Amino acid sequence: MMLAESTAFGELRGSNPHTLTYDLSLSAGTYNKLSYTEANLGLNWSIHDWLVWRNALFSRFGSGFDTVAGLDTSIRAVQDFRSDSGVFGLDFFAGPGLRFASPNSNAAFAEAGIGFKLGGLYLGGGIKSLYYVSERKDSLGNTLDKNDTLFFIILSGGGAF
């Protein structure tokens, strides 16, 4: 399953604590052999230079299953290596989170990733593993797996406050 995500998390996260950044992302992928698209609007708060709290409103839609919308909230530990000018860089992030969603799609998740910065371009990737709390069914009444693993590609975009 592939997920493409655009985020300013790595590129625009400030080195000073309490920096706020936002991002807008679109994703595409498959789950149980069904195609979906997911849109996210995220807000990232740098609590410390190594810790970010991320909240993202999302909507996952496609054919063969009900549209799911909600909020992903996570805490990400971050390690970044940047040139003095900030033009070149490398980020690593990992952390736990919760997905509050409809219908019956609440989940706990863990995510991790890596990103590269070159000038104004930020490119990275990662993995997000979800464990759904409730039993879910597709539009045909088939029971869906409780586990869902997403592999994603990060493309730069967004901004900072």
N, CA, C and O of each residue as an XYZ file, in Angstrom:
644
protein
N       0.834     -1.169      0.000
C       0.000      0.000      0.000
C       0.883      1.238      0.000
O       1.810      1.341      0.803
N       0.607      2.152     -0.872
C       1.405      3.371     -0.966
C       0.568      4.571     -0.571
O      -0.630      4.630     -0.845
N       1.208      5.512      0.068
C       0.571      6.742      0.478
C       1.526      7.869      0.115
O       2.690      7.844      0.516
N       1.060      8.839     -0.627
C       1.886      9.994     -0.958
C       1.415     11.158     -0.107
O       0.227     11.482     -0.113
N       2.306     11.784      0.615
C       1.926     12.847      1.535
C       2.793     14.070      1.301
O       3.998     13.945      1.081
N       2.202     15.231      1.346
C       2.943     16.475      1.250
C       2.928     17.130      2.612
O       1.862     17.319      3.197
N       4.090     17.478      3.123
C       4.105     18.077      4.448
C       5.261     19.038      4.617
O       6.326     18.858      4.026
N       5.051     20.039      5.410
C       6.100     20.999      5.725
C       6.798     20.609      7.014
O       7.675     21.332      7.486
N       6.419     19.468      7.594
C       6.938     19.079      8.897
C       8.451     19.163      8.951
O       9.002     19.854      9.808
N       9.126     18.474      8.054
C      10.581     18.458      8.098
C      11.202     19.748      7.609
O      12.194     20.215      8.168
N      10.627     20.326      6.570
C      11.243     21.488      5.955
C      11.103     22.744      6.801
O      12.064     23.501      6.937
N       9.943     22.978      7.365
C       9.701     24.262      7.998
C       9.628     24.205      9.513
O       9.368     25.225     10.151
N       9.850     23.042     10.104
C       9.862     22.962     11.559
C      11.026     23.785     12.051
O      12.172     23.524     11.685
N      10.755     24.757     12.859
C      11.800     25.639     13.341
C      12.697     24.980     14.360
O      12.302     24.014     15.013
N      13.907     25.499     14.501
C      14.805     24.961     15.508
C      14.468     25.527     16.882
O      14.937     25.010     17.895
N      13.657     26.591     16.926
C      13.243     27.155     18.202
C      11.976     26.470     18.687
O      11.082     26.181     17.892
N      11.890     26.205     19.997
C      10.662     25.613     20.527
C       9.472     26.528     20.279
O       9.625     27.738     20.116
N       8.301     25.939     20.253
C       7.019     26.631     20.129
C       6.760     27.184     18.736
O       5.906     28.057     18.581
N       7.466     26.708     17.718
C       7.183     27.084     16.344
C       5.955     26.328     15.868
O       5.820     25.135     16.140
N       5.057     27.006     15.159
C       3.892     26.373     14.546
C       4.080     26.329     13.040
O       4.440     27.336     12.431
N       3.840     25.176     12.436
C       3.847     25.059     10.980
C       2.557     24.379     10.550
O       1.901     23.714     11.351
N       2.201     24.547      9.297
C       1.018     23.878      8.767
C       1.397     23.168      7.483
O       2.425     23.464      6.874
N       0.550     22.223      7.076
C       0.779     21.536      5.814
C      -0.547     21.081      5.229
O      -1.523     20.871      5.949
N      -0.565     20.937      3.943
C      -1.701     20.422      3.193
C      -1.180     19.250      2.387
O      -0.147     19.367      1.728
N      -1.881     18.109      2.425
C      -1.374     16.944      1.717
C      -2.479     16.163      1.040
O      -3.637     16.200      1.456
N      -2.104     15.464     -0.002
C      -2.971     14.526     -0.708
C      -2.264     13.185     -0.745
O      -1.048     13.119     -0.925
N      -3.027     12.121     -0.574
C      -2.470     10.781     -0.557
C      -3.270      9.888     -1.482
O      -4.451     10.134     -1.727
N      -2.630      8.857     -1.991
C      -3.320      7.856     -2.811
C      -2.753      6.499     -2.457
O      -1.557      6.367     -2.197
N      -3.614      5.480     -2.445
C      -3.124      4.157     -2.121
C      -4.198      3.103     -2.217
O      -5.267      3.344     -2.777
N      -3.912      1.918     -1.665
C      -4.861      0.812     -1.661
C      -4.938      0.213     -0.270
O      -3.961      0.226      0.479
N      -6.106     -0.311      0.066
C      -6.322     -1.016      1.325
C      -7.301     -2.138      1.025
O      -8.379     -1.883      0.488
N      -6.948     -3.380      1.360
C      -7.767     -4.554      1.026
C      -8.135     -4.561     -0.457
O      -9.270     -4.866     -0.824
N      -7.170     -4.224     -1.297
C      -7.307     -4.204     -2.763
C      -8.290     -3.151     -3.266
O      -8.733     -3.231     -4.411
N      -8.641     -2.169     -2.439
C      -9.513     -1.068     -2.840
C      -8.698      0.216     -2.886
O      -7.916      0.484     -1.974
N      -8.871      1.015     -3.941
C      -8.133      2.270     -4.080
C      -8.779      3.373     -3.251
O     -10.001      3.427     -3.112
N      -7.942      4.250     -2.702
C      -8.450      5.388     -1.949
C      -7.588      6.613     -2.190
O      -6.465      6.523     -2.687
N      -8.139      7.750     -1.827
C      -7.428      9.020     -1.795
C      -7.630      9.587     -0.403
O      -8.722      9.481      0.154
N      -6.597     10.186      0.169
C      -6.705     10.791      1.497
C      -6.162     12.206      1.432
O      -5.065     12.432      0.921
N      -6.927     13.163      1.949
C      -6.503     14.563      2.026
C      -6.291     14.918      3.492
O      -7.077     14.520      4.352
N      -5.224     15.670      3.779
C      -4.880     16.057      5.149
C      -4.576     17.543      5.232
O      -3.979     18.117      4.322
N      -4.989     18.159      6.326
C      -4.607     19.524      6.665
C      -4.025     19.451      8.060
O      -4.752     19.203      9.023
N      -2.707     19.666      8.187
C      -2.020     19.446      9.458
C      -1.483     20.712     10.091
O      -1.154     21.680      9.405
N      -1.399     20.690     11.410
C      -0.796     21.753     12.202
C       0.236     21.094     13.106
O      -0.079     20.151     13.831
N       1.470     21.591     13.063
C       2.595     21.017     13.801
C       3.129     22.037     14.803
O       3.408     23.179     14.440
N       3.270     21.631     16.045
C       3.794     22.512     17.083
C       5.089     21.936     17.619
O       5.100     20.846     18.192
N       6.193     22.670     17.432
C       7.489     22.256     17.979
C       7.503     22.587     19.465
O       7.668     23.744     19.852
N       7.330     21.569     20.286
C       7.329     21.753     21.731
C       8.762     21.982     22.208
O       9.011     22.831     23.063
N       9.689     21.228     21.656
C      11.133     21.373     21.886
C      11.795     21.236     20.524
O      11.121     20.916     19.545
N      13.087     21.470     20.442
C      13.755     21.318     19.148
C      13.802     19.862     18.697
O      14.154     19.595     17.548
N      13.455     18.903     19.574
C      13.470     17.481     19.241
C      12.096     16.821     19.339
O      11.984     15.611     19.143
N      11.029     17.608     19.644
C       9.704     17.037     19.868
C       8.623     17.889     19.206
O       8.547     19.097     19.426
N       7.785     17.237     18.387
C       6.716     17.940     17.662
C       5.386     17.248     17.937
O       5.286     16.022     17.888
N       4.364     18.056     18.226
C       2.998     17.549     18.360
C       2.288     17.891     17.060
O       2.201     19.064     16.697
N       1.778     16.883     16.350
C       1.135     17.078     15.045
C      -0.330     16.691     15.122
O      -0.669     15.626     15.639
N      -1.203     17.556     14.607
C      -2.626     17.301     14.491
C      -3.015     17.527     13.039
O      -2.681     18.560     12.457
N      -3.717     16.568     12.455
C      -4.110     16.691     11.048
C      -5.557     16.240     10.863
O      -5.921     15.122     11.230
N      -6.376     17.119     10.291
C      -7.709     16.726      9.855
C      -7.537     15.941      8.570
O      -6.733     16.321      7.719
N      -8.283     14.844      8.412
C      -8.132     14.051      7.201
C      -9.484     13.547      6.721
O     -10.455     13.487      7.476
N      -9.518     13.189      5.449
C     -10.669     12.513      4.851
C     -10.129     11.489      3.869
O      -9.354     11.823      2.972
N     -10.551     10.213      4.045
C     -10.152      9.138      3.136
C     -11.403      8.709      2.381
O     -12.420      8.370      2.986
N     -11.320      8.729      1.065
C     -12.480      8.398      0.243
C     -12.048      7.562     -0.947
O     -10.894      7.613     -1.372
N     -12.990      6.791     -1.481
C     -12.717      5.938     -2.636
C     -13.925      5.086     -2.938
O     -14.960      5.205     -2.282
N     -13.797      4.229     -3.926
C     -14.924      3.366     -4.288
C     -14.815      2.042     -3.536
O     -13.714      1.521     -3.352
N     -15.937      1.502     -3.107
C     -15.961      0.221     -2.431
C     -15.958      0.303     -0.918
O     -16.105     -0.726     -0.259
N     -15.797      1.492     -0.334
C     -15.883      1.636      1.112
C     -16.398      3.021      1.462
O     -16.363      3.939      0.642
N     -16.879      3.158      2.702
C     -17.422      4.428      3.155
C     -16.305      5.441      3.343
O     -15.183      5.083      3.701
N     -16.620      6.714      3.098
C     -15.678      7.789      3.354
C     -15.407      7.853      4.853
O     -16.328      7.756      5.665
N     -14.143      8.017      5.210
C     -13.734      8.120      6.603
C     -13.083      9.477      6.793
O     -12.219      9.870      6.009
N     -13.494     10.198      7.835
C     -12.923     11.509      8.127
C     -12.631     11.590      9.612
O     -13.232     10.868     10.407
N     -11.710     12.463      9.988
C     -11.410     12.612     11.401
C     -10.139     13.391     11.655
O      -9.738     14.244     10.864
N      -9.510     13.074     12.790
C      -8.316     13.766     13.247
C      -7.236     12.752     13.610
O      -7.496     11.797     14.342
N      -6.030     12.961     13.098
C      -4.844     12.222     13.536
C      -4.069     13.142     14.468
O      -3.797     14.289     14.112
N      -3.713     12.666     15.645
C      -2.881     13.441     16.551
C      -1.705     12.554     16.965
O      -1.887     11.389     17.318
N      -0.505     13.120     16.918
C       0.674     12.320     17.243
C       1.767     13.174     17.868
O       1.800     14.395     17.711
N       2.645     12.505     18.571
C       3.853     13.121     19.126
C       5.022     12.504     18.363
O       5.171     11.283     18.314
N       5.847     13.361     17.771
C       6.983     12.882     16.986
C       8.299     13.341     17.601
O       8.525     14.535     17.802
N       9.159     12.378     17.896
C      10.532     12.703     18.266
C      11.274     12.965     16.960
O      11.119     12.227     15.987
N      12.075     14.014     16.950
C      12.730     14.451     15.716
C      14.228     14.606     15.939
O      14.665     15.131     16.963
N      14.992     14.152     14.985
C      16.429     14.414     14.956
C      16.739     14.959     13.576
O      16.458     14.309     12.569
N      17.317     16.146     13.522
C      17.653     16.691     12.212
C      19.097     17.166     12.178
O      19.674     17.584     13.182
N      19.645     17.082     10.992
C      21.009     17.518     10.717
C      20.913     18.522      9.579
O      20.455     18.177      8.489
N      21.337     19.757      9.814
C      21.218     20.831      8.820
C      22.555     21.527      8.619
O      23.393     21.586      9.519
N      22.729     22.050      7.415
C      23.892     22.897      7.179
C      23.668     24.208      7.925
O      22.538     24.522      8.299
N      24.726     24.969      8.141
C      24.593     26.245      8.858
C      23.612     27.174      8.166
O      22.894     27.916      8.836
N      23.565     27.150      6.856
C      22.654     28.022      6.105
C      21.228     27.484      6.102
O      20.294     28.216      5.776
N      21.048     26.206      6.462
C      19.719     25.594      6.444
C      19.286     25.132      5.071
O      18.154     24.678      4.906
N      20.173     25.237      4.062
C      19.837     24.864      2.690
C      19.824     23.345      2.520
O      18.997     22.823      1.772
N      20.711     22.634      3.188
C      20.798     21.186      3.100
C      20.440     20.573      4.444
O      20.764     21.130      5.492
N      19.774     19.428      4.413
C      19.436     18.807      5.690
C      18.926     17.391      5.561
O      18.591     16.915      4.476
N      18.878     16.739      6.695
C      18.395     15.379      6.823
C      17.606     15.295      8.129
O      18.103     15.710      9.176
N      16.373     14.758      8.078
C      15.508     14.613      9.261
C      15.156     13.149      9.479
O      15.035     12.381      8.524
N      14.994     12.770     10.734
C      14.415     11.492     11.120
C      13.303     11.809     12.104
O      13.467     12.690     12.948
N      12.163     11.106     12.019
C      11.101     11.283     13.001
C      10.434      9.949     13.296
O      10.406      9.051     12.454
N       9.896      9.834     14.511
C       9.175      8.628     14.924
C       8.298      8.975     16.112
O       8.628      9.856     16.906
N       7.165      8.267     16.228
C       6.321      8.490     17.387
C       4.973      7.806     17.314
O       4.584      7.281     16.271
N       4.258      7.817     18.439
C       2.928      7.224     18.511
C       1.845      8.258     18.230
O       2.090      9.463     18.278
N       0.641      7.763     17.936
C      -0.472      8.674     17.712
C      -1.812      7.973     17.821
O      -1.890      6.756     17.986
N      -2.861      8.771     17.725
C      -4.231      8.272     17.754
C      -4.999      8.839     16.574
O      -4.817     10.001     16.211
N      -5.852      8.026     15.978
C      -6.741      8.443     14.886
C      -8.164      8.401     15.428
O      -8.655      7.345     15.828
N      -8.823      9.561     15.437
C     -10.219      9.670     15.820
C     -10.999      9.862     14.536
O     -10.852     10.883     13.865
N     -11.843      8.869     14.181
C     -12.451      8.885     12.860
C     -13.852      8.301     12.869
O     -14.297      7.695     13.844
N     -14.525      8.501     11.760
C     -15.850      7.929     11.535
C     -15.741      6.953     10.387
O     -14.758      7.055      9.653
N     -16.599      6.064     10.163
C     -17.419      5.340     11.132
C     -16.623      4.170     11.704
O     -16.079      3.366     10.946
N     -16.551      4.069     12.982
C     -15.838      2.994     13.697
C     -14.402      2.814     13.222
O     -13.904      1.689     13.187
N     -13.739      3.885     12.863
C     -12.370      3.777     12.347
C     -11.350      4.414     13.280
O     -10.308      4.884     12.823
N     -11.631      4.436     14.576
C     -10.659      4.939     15.542
C      -9.498      3.944     15.624
O      -9.698      2.730     15.584
N      -8.300      4.477     15.738
C      -7.123      3.607     15.730
C      -5.983      4.225     16.529
O      -5.907      5.442     16.697
N      -5.111      3.371     17.011
C      -3.820      3.786     17.552
C      -2.806      3.553     16.434
O      -2.967      2.630     15.634
N      -1.768      4.379     16.373
C      -0.767      4.165     15.330
C       0.626      4.549     15.804
O       0.806      5.273     16.783
N       1.593      4.035     15.074
C       2.991      4.409     15.237
C       3.494      4.780     13.851
O       3.115      4.161     12.857
N       4.347      5.790     13.791
C       4.868      6.228     12.499
C       6.338      6.587     12.626
O       6.814      6.958     13.699
N       7.044      6.471     11.516
C       8.459      6.826     11.466
C       8.805      7.201     10.038
O       8.176      6.726      9.092
N       9.813      8.060      9.886
C      10.200      8.457      8.546
C      11.520      9.178      8.505
O      12.151      9.427      9.532
N      11.927      9.511      7.293
C      13.178     10.206      7.010
C      12.913     11.210      5.891
O      12.090     10.965      5.009
N      13.607     12.329      5.934
C      13.438     13.336      4.894
C      14.741     14.038      4.569
O      15.644     14.134      5.400
N      14.818     14.527      3.338
C      16.000     15.234      2.848
C      15.582     16.617      2.386
O      14.555     16.765      1.725
N      16.374     17.645      2.729
C      16.111     19.011      2.311
C      17.245     19.476      1.407
O      18.421     19.339      1.745
N      16.880     20.018      0.272
C      17.835     20.612     -0.651
C      17.210     21.905     -1.155
O      16.301     21.881     -1.985
N      17.699     23.029     -0.653
C      17.102     24.310     -0.998
C      15.668     24.357     -0.505
O      15.403     24.106      0.671
N      14.734     24.680     -1.406
C      13.324     24.735     -1.049
C      12.594     23.423     -1.218
O      11.383     23.361     -1.006
N      13.315     22.352     -1.604
C      12.690     21.054     -1.834
C      12.908     20.146     -0.629
O      14.024     20.012     -0.127
N      11.819     19.523     -0.175
C      11.894     18.560      0.913
C      11.276     17.268      0.412
O      10.126     17.262     -0.027
N      12.020     16.179      0.472
C      11.555     14.885     -0.015
C      11.872     13.833      1.033
O      12.976     13.803      1.577
N      10.909     12.974      1.316
C      11.137     11.947      2.324
C      10.154     10.807      2.180
O       9.414     10.723      1.200
N      10.157      9.945      3.155
C       9.248      8.817      3.154
C       9.145      8.233      4.544
O       9.925      8.567      5.435
N       8.166      7.350      4.719
C       7.995      6.753      6.027
C       6.959      5.656      6.026
O       6.472      5.221      4.982
N       6.637      5.221      7.233
C       5.680      4.146      7.432
C       4.768      4.526      8.601
O       5.218      5.087      9.600
N       3.490      4.214      8.458
C       2.496      4.440      9.516
C       1.726      3.145      9.671
O       1.121      2.657      8.716
N       1.747      2.582     10.879
C       1.054      1.332     11.161
C      -0.114      1.617     12.100
O       0.084      2.069     13.228
N      -1.343      1.348     11.627
C      -2.547      1.601     12.402
C      -3.125      0.306     12.952
O      -3.064     -0.733     12.294
N      -3.689      0.364     14.163
C      -4.424     -0.746     14.757
C      -5.807     -0.205     15.129
O      -5.938      0.622     16.032
N      -6.835     -0.682     14.422
C      -8.195     -0.193     14.618
C      -8.814     -0.802     15.868
O      -8.632     -1.988     16.142
N      -9.546      0.010     16.623
C     -10.158     -0.410     17.882
C     -11.391     -1.270     17.628
O     -11.579     -2.283     18.301
N     -12.229     -0.891     16.677
C     -13.492     -1.593     16.407
C     -13.391     -2.459     15.163
O     -12.548     -2.235     14.294
N     -14.268     -3.452     15.096
C     -14.377     -4.236     13.861
C     -15.043     -3.356     12.806
O     -16.027     -2.670     13.084
N     -14.496     -3.386     11.599
C     -15.021     -2.567     10.505
C     -15.392     -3.463      9.348
O     -14.861     -4.563      9.199
N     -16.319     -2.977      8.520
C     -16.749     -3.720      7.336
C     -16.696     -2.800      6.130
O     -16.895     -1.591      6.243
N     -16.420     -3.399      4.953
C     -16.459     -2.616      3.725
C     -17.910     -2.500      3.263
O     -18.813     -3.018      3.920
N     -18.136     -1.829      2.144
C     -19.502     -1.586      1.663
C     -20.217     -2.872      1.239
O     -21.437     -2.868      1.074
N     -19.477     -3.970      1.059
C     -20.082     -5.252      0.701
C     -20.340     -6.127      1.930
O     -20.842     -7.244      1.804
N     -19.997     -5.620      3.119
C     -20.209     -6.370      4.348
C     -19.052     -7.260      4.752
O     -19.164     -8.004      5.727
N     -17.939     -7.206      4.028
C     -16.764     -8.006      4.364
C     -16.018     -7.366      5.532
O     -15.861     -6.146      5.571
N     -15.560     -8.174      6.478
C     -14.808     -7.671      7.621
C     -13.423     -7.222      7.167
O     -12.731     -7.938      6.443
N     -13.028     -6.020      7.603
C     -11.716     -5.463      7.275
C     -10.707     -5.832      8.353
O     -11.075     -6.040      9.509
N      -9.452     -5.913      7.981
C      -8.373     -6.199      8.929
C      -8.315     -5.120     10.005
O      -8.651     -3.961      9.760
N      -7.884     -5.518     11.202
C      -7.696     -4.545     12.287
C      -6.400     -3.763     12.103
O      -6.245     -2.684     12.676
N      -5.466     -4.293     11.312
C      -4.184     -3.624     11.073
C      -4.151     -3.037      9.672
O      -4.670     -3.622      8.721
N      -3.534     -1.879      9.565
C      -3.393     -1.186      8.285
C      -2.017     -0.536      8.294
O      -1.728      0.273      9.175
N      -1.171     -0.867      7.342
C       0.162     -0.277      7.265
C       0.256      0.570      6.007
O      -0.023      0.099      4.904
N       0.651      1.823      6.185
C       0.787      2.764      5.080
C       2.261      3.100      4.886
O       2.967      3.410      5.846
N       2.710      3.037      3.664
C       4.042      3.519      3.295
C       3.807      4.818      2.550
O       2.992      4.863      1.629
N       4.514      5.884      2.937
C       4.220      7.164      2.315
C       5.461      7.863      1.811
O       6.579      7.610      2.261
N       5.228      8.746      0.866
C       6.247      9.612      0.292
C       5.917     11.026      0.717
O       4.766     11.447      0.605
N       6.900     11.774      1.204
C       6.693     13.148      1.656
C       7.240     14.095      0.594
O       8.383     13.961      0.156
N       6.423     15.038      0.193
C       6.822     16.102     -0.729
C       6.608     17.438     -0.050
O       5.615     17.610      0.657
N       7.517     18.398     -0.243
C       7.436     19.656      0.495
C       6.217     20.464      0.103
O       5.683     20.341     -1.000
N       5.794     21.296      1.043
C       4.666     22.210      0.873
C       4.184     22.629      2.216
O       4.379     21.901      3.189
N       3.560     23.773      2.318
C       3.030     24.247      3.580
C       3.658     25.562      3.978
O       4.113     26.320      3.121
N       3.688     25.841      5.268
C       4.229     27.105      5.738
C       4.364     27.115      7.228
O       4.148     26.099      7.888
N       4.728     28.286      7.777
C       4.936     28.438      9.211
C       4.247     29.703      9.693
O       4.024     30.642      8.930
N       3.917     29.704     10.979
C       3.323     30.890     11.619
C       4.398     31.625     12.388
O       4.122     32.653     13.005
